[in-house]
Amino acid sequence: MAQKSAHFDTVEVVRNRTIRPSTRLETSKSYKIDTRKVSTNNTLIVNIDHEAKPFQKSYKFKGSDVAHRNSISFRVDELESPIRITWSGVTPIETFVLETKSEISKSLETKASGTVRSNSSQINIKTSFAPIEDQNIITLILGTMPGDKSLEYGEYYKNPRNRFWKIIAAITKNDLPETYQDKKMLLLKTNIGVWDVAHTAIRKGSLDRDMEVQEPNDIGSFIAGHKHLKTIVFNGLESEKLYDRFFERSRKIKYVSLPSSSSANAGISFKLICEKWKQILDF
């Protein structure tokens, strides 16, 4: 998110990342930071903490050093004391030790209303909700983030123009369930779960192109906690791109990208999209 610095005329773009060894392979030590929204006249602030250890540091970068990149990355060496962070291909201009995690929260200047003030304007931060899941799921379908209608009702794919539930009913040879509870039960009896990549994001409407992700969902912990999970299915190319921006792919999981069920993808016929989607029943 972007906000005016209290001491500088440049705009600060803030990113937060938590080191989570519990959700990663032992050999996975690299973390990505999304820099696509950083311009040359910005200052990038990266706040890093640890899920279990007393480590909180903030790193400042010149916008001109990162603006030409889609992302930057750092490696973590936990054998060092204190933890050592090594940046790849870019060097911070300043490093700060944060005494508590509350200082990271203060740097964001988030309000209880879920908005951030930036240059006297309000930006709405949207938050996704819990997945549809149980311990028996074999396949997890990932979208980007619930649309505004879904967020309003707390139901996945609430917009009637989204073909998701019609596709699921068709490929499982069921009538379209009338209630949301029945829709969830249809998924779970087929050992399918649903979630989204983004946990919080700035988005004006429901379109992915208008979204700036602030924090991803903890999909690594989800994978670790579902021992029967074999396949992750991306509901559209955008969810796949978003996943790869924040996570490394697990060698234990099969990844499949399918045409988006969104109304924005109405150019593909219902028959053809069902032909593509029915493969999720084979996993």
VENKARA-V169264 format. One record per pair of residues at least 24 apart in sequence whose C-alpha atoms are under 10 Angstrom apart, sorted by the first residue. I is the first residue (numbers start at 1). GAP is how many residues later the second one is. D is the distance in whole Angstrom. If there is no record, write none. Layout:
BEGIN
i:gap:d
I:GAP:D
I:GAP:D
END
This chain:
BEGIN
i:gap:d
1:36:9
1:37:10
1:107:8
1:115:8
1:116:10
1:117:9
1:122:9
1:124:9
1:200:9
1:201:8
1:211:8
1:212:9
1:213:7
2:35:9
2:36:9
2:40:9
2:41:9
2:42:9
2:106:9
2:114:9
2:115:9
2:116:6
2:117:9
2:121:10
3:39:10
3:104:10
3:105:8
3:106:9
3:113:8
3:114:7
3:115:5
3:116:7
3:117:9
3:118:10
4:38:10
4:113:9
4:114:6
4:115:6
4:116:9
5:38:9
5:102:10
5:113:10
5:114:10
8:35:10
9:32:9
9:33:9
10:30:10
10:31:6
10:32:6
10:33:7
10:53:10
11:27:10
11:28:9
11:30:7
11:31:5
11:32:6
11:33:9
11:52:9
11:107:9
11:108:9
12:26:9
12:29:9
12:30:6
12:31:5
12:32:6
12:33:7
12:48:9
12:49:10
12:50:10
12:51:9
12:95:10
12:96:10
12:106:10
13:24:8
13:25:7
13:26:9
13:29:7
13:30:6
13:31:5
13:32:6
13:33:8
13:47:10
13:48:10
13:50:9
13:95:9
14:24:10
14:29:9
14:30:6
14:31:5
14:32:6
14:33:8
14:44:10
14:45:10
14:46:9
14:90:10
14:93:8
14:94:7
14:200:9
15:29:8
15:30:6
15:31:5
15:32:6
15:33:9
15:43:10
15:44:10
15:93:9
15:198:10
15:199:7
15:200:8
16:29:8
16:30:6
16:31:5
16:32:6
16:33:8
16:42:9
16:88:8
16:89:9
16:92:9
16:198:8
16:199:7
17:29:7
17:30:6
17:31:5
17:32:7
17:33:9
17:197:10
17:198:8
17:199:10
17:229:10
18:29:8
18:30:6
18:31:5
18:32:5
18:33:6
18:34:10
18:37:10
18:38:9
18:197:10
19:29:7
19:30:6
19:31:5
19:32:6
19:33:9
19:34:9
19:36:9
19:56:10
19:57:8
20:29:9
20:30:7
20:31:6
20:32:8
20:198:9
20:200:9
20:201:9
21:29:9
21:30:8
21:31:9
21:55:10
21:57:10
21:199:10
21:200:10
22:29:8
22:30:9
22:198:8
22:199:7
22:202:9
23:195:8
23:196:8
23:197:5
23:198:5
23:199:8
23:200:8
23:201:7
23:202:9
24:196:7
24:197:8
24:199:10
24:200:9
24:223:9
24:224:9
24:225:10
24:226:9
25:195:10
25:223:9
25:225:8
25:226:9
28:47:9
28:48:9
28:220:8
28:222:10
29:45:8
29:46:5
29:47:5
29:48:7
29:49:9
30:43:7
30:44:6
30:45:4
30:46:7
30:47:10
30:55:10
30:56:9
30:57:9
30:58:9
30:217:10
30:218:9
31:40:10
31:41:8
31:42:5
31:43:5
31:44:6
31:45:8
31:56:10
31:214:10
31:215:8
31:216:8
31:217:9
32:38:10
32:39:6
32:40:6
32:41:4
32:42:7
32:43:9
32:212:10
32:213:7
32:214:6
32:215:8
32:216:9
33:37:9
33:38:5
33:39:5
33:40:6
33:41:8
33:212:8
33:213:8
34:32:10
34:35:9
34:36:6
34:37:4
34:38:7
34:39:9
34:178:10
34:179:9
34:180:9
34:208:10
34:211:7
34:212:8
35:28:9
35:31:7
35:32:7
35:33:9
35:34:6
35:35:5
35:36:5
35:37:7
36:30:9
36:31:7
36:32:8
36:33:7
36:34:5
36:35:7
36:36:10
36:176:9
37:30:8
37:32:10
37:33:8
37:34:10
37:175:8
38:24:10
38:25:6
38:26:9
38:27:10
38:28:7
38:29:5
38:30:9
38:31:9
38:32:9
38:33:10
39:24:6
39:25:7
39:26:9
39:27:8
39:28:5
39:29:8
39:30:10
40:24:4
40:25:8
40:26:8
40:27:6
40:28:8
41:26:9
42:24:10
42:25:9
43:24:10
43:50:10
44:48:9
45:47:9
45:49:10
45:50:10
45:62:9
46:46:9
46:49:10
46:58:10
47:48:10
47:49:9
47:50:10
47:51:9
47:54:10
47:56:10
47:57:7
47:58:10
47:60:9
47:61:10
48:37:9
48:49:10
48:50:9
48:53:9
48:56:9
49:49:9
49:51:9
49:52:8
49:55:9
50:33:9
50:51:10
53:25:10
53:29:10
53:30:9
54:28:9
54:29:10
54:45:9
54:46:8
54:47:9
55:27:8
55:28:7
55:42:8
55:43:8
55:44:9
55:45:9
55:46:9
56:27:10
56:40:9
56:41:6
56:42:5
56:43:7
56:44:7
56:45:7
56:47:9
56:48:8
57:28:10
57:38:7
57:39:6
57:40:5
57:41:5
57:42:9
57:43:10
57:44:9
57:47:9
58:34:10
58:36:8
58:37:6
58:38:5
58:39:6
58:40:7
58:45:10
58:46:8
58:49:10
59:32:9
59:33:6
59:34:8
59:35:6
59:36:5
59:37:6
59:38:9
60:31:9
60:32:5
60:33:6
60:34:5
60:35:6
60:36:8
61:29:8
61:30:7
61:31:5
61:32:5
61:33:7
61:34:9
62:28:10
62:29:9
62:30:8
62:31:7
62:32:10
65:24:10
65:25:7
65:26:8
65:27:9
66:24:8
66:25:10
70:175:9
71:174:8
71:175:10
115:87:9
116:86:10
123:79:7
123:80:8
123:81:8
124:77:8
124:78:6
124:79:7
124:80:7
124:81:10
125:75:7
125:76:6
125:77:5
125:78:7
125:79:9
125:86:10
125:87:9
125:88:9
125:89:9
126:25:8
126:72:10
126:73:8
126:74:5
126:75:5
126:76:6
126:77:7
126:78:9
126:85:10
126:87:9
126:88:10
127:24:8
127:71:8
127:72:6
127:73:4
127:74:7
127:75:9
127:87:10
127:88:9
127:90:10
128:26:9
128:28:10
128:67:9
128:68:8
128:69:9
128:70:7
128:71:5
128:72:6
128:73:9
128:88:10
128:89:9
129:25:7
129:26:9
129:27:9
129:66:8
129:67:9
129:69:10
129:70:8
129:71:10
129:88:9
130:24:9
130:25:10
130:26:10
130:64:9
130:65:7
130:66:9
130:69:9
130:87:9
131:25:9
131:62:7
131:63:6
131:64:5
131:65:8
131:86:10
131:91:10
132:24:9
132:52:7
132:53:9
132:55:8
132:56:8
132:60:8
132:61:5
132:62:5
132:63:7
133:51:9
133:52:10
133:54:9
133:55:7
133:58:8
133:59:7
133:60:5
133:61:7
133:62:8
133:89:10
133:93:9
134:54:7
134:55:10
134:57:8
134:58:9
134:59:8
134:92:8
135:53:10
135:56:9
135:58:10
135:90:8
135:91:6
135:92:8
135:93:7
135:94:9
136:52:8
136:53:9
136:54:9
136:55:6
136:56:8
136:57:9
136:90:7
136:91:8
136:92:6
136:93:8
137:50:9
137:51:7
137:52:9
137:53:8
137:54:4
137:55:5
137:56:6
137:57:10
137:89:7
137:90:9
137:91:6
137:92:6
137:93:9
137:94:10
138:50:10
138:52:9
138:53:5
138:54:6
138:55:8
138:88:8
138:89:9
138:90:5
138:91:4
138:92:5
138:93:7
138:94:9
138:142:10
138:143:10
138:145:7
139:48:10
139:49:10
139:51:9
139:52:7
139:53:5
139:54:6
139:55:9
139:89:9
139:90:6
139:91:6
139:92:5
139:93:6
139:94:7
139:114:10
139:115:9
139:116:10
139:141:7
139:142:9
139:143:10
139:144:7
140:51:9
140:52:6
140:53:5
140:54:6
140:55:7
140:56:10
140:82:10
140:83:9
140:89:7
140:90:8
140:91:6
140:92:5
140:93:6
140:94:9
140:115:10
140:140:10
141:51:7
141:52:6
141:53:5
141:54:6
141:55:8
141:56:10
141:90:9
141:91:6
141:92:5
141:93:6
141:94:7
141:98:10
141:115:9
141:116:10
141:117:10
141:139:9
142:51:9
142:52:6
142:53:5
142:54:5
142:55:6
142:56:10
142:77:10
142:90:7
142:91:6
142:92:5
142:93:6
142:94:9
142:97:7
142:98:8
142:101:9
142:115:10
143:51:8
143:52:6
143:53:4
143:54:6
143:55:8
143:90:9
143:91:6
143:92:5
143:93:7
143:94:9
143:95:8
143:96:5
143:97:8
143:99:9
143:100:9
143:117:9
143:118:10
143:119:10
144:51:9
144:52:5
144:53:5
144:54:6
144:55:9
144:63:10
144:64:7
144:67:9
144:69:9
144:72:10
144:90:9
144:91:8
144:92:9
144:93:9
144:94:7
144:95:5
144:96:8
144:97:9
144:98:7
144:99:9
145:50:8
145:51:5
145:52:7
145:53:5
145:54:7
145:55:8
145:56:8
145:58:10
145:61:9
145:62:10
145:63:8
145:66:9
145:68:9
145:71:10
145:72:10
145:94:8
146:49:9
146:50:7
146:51:10
146:52:9
146:53:10
146:60:8
146:61:10
146:62:10
147:56:10
147:58:8
147:59:5
147:60:8
147:61:9
147:115:10
148:55:9
148:56:9
148:57:7
148:58:6
148:59:9
149:56:10
149:57:8
150:56:10
151:55:10
154:26:10
155:25:7
155:26:10
155:29:10
156:24:9
156:27:10
156:28:9
156:38:8
156:39:8
156:40:10
157:104:9
157:105:9
159:103:9
159:104:9
160:102:10
160:103:9
161:100:9
161:101:7
161:102:5
161:103:9
161:105:9
162:98:9
162:99:6
162:100:5
162:101:5
162:102:8
162:103:9
162:104:9
163:97:9
163:98:5
163:99:6
163:100:7
163:102:10
163:103:9
163:107:8
163:110:9
163:111:10
164:71:9
164:96:9
164:97:5
164:98:8
164:99:10
164:110:10
164:113:10
165:96:9
166:95:9
166:104:9
166:108:9
167:94:8
167:103:8
167:104:9
167:106:8
167:107:6
167:108:10
167:110:8
167:111:9
168:106:8
168:109:8
168:110:8
168:112:10
168:113:10
169:105:10
170:100:10
170:101:9
170:104:7
170:105:10
170:107:10
170:108:9
171:103:6
171:104:8
171:105:10
171:106:7
171:107:5
171:108:9
171:109:9
171:110:8
172:106:8
172:109:8
190:90:10
190:91:8
191:37:9
191:38:9
191:90:9
191:92:10
192:37:9
192:39:10
192:40:10
192:41:10
192:88:9
192:89:9
193:36:9
193:39:9
193:40:10
194:38:10
194:39:9
194:41:10
195:24:9
196:38:9
196:39:9
196:43:8
196:46:10
196:47:9
197:37:10
197:41:10
197:42:7
197:43:9
197:44:10
197:45:7
197:46:6
197:47:10
197:49:9
197:50:10
198:41:9
198:44:8
198:45:9
198:48:10
207:55:10
207:57:9
208:30:7
208:31:9
209:29:9
213:29:9
215:31:9
216:26:9
216:27:8
216:29:10
216:30:7
216:31:9
217:26:10
217:29:10
218:29:10
219:24:9
219:27:10
219:28:8
220:27:8
220:28:9
220:29:10
220:30:9
223:27:9
223:29:10
223:30:9
229:24:8
229:25:9
229:54:10
230:24:6
230:25:9
230:53:7
231:24:6
231:25:7
231:49:9
231:52:7
232:24:6
232:25:9
232:48:9
232:51:10
233:24:6
233:25:7
233:44:10
233:47:8
234:24:6
234:25:8
234:26:8
235:24:6
235:25:5
235:26:7
235:27:9
235:42:9
236:24:4
236:25:7
236:26:8
236:29:9
254:29:9
256:24:9
END
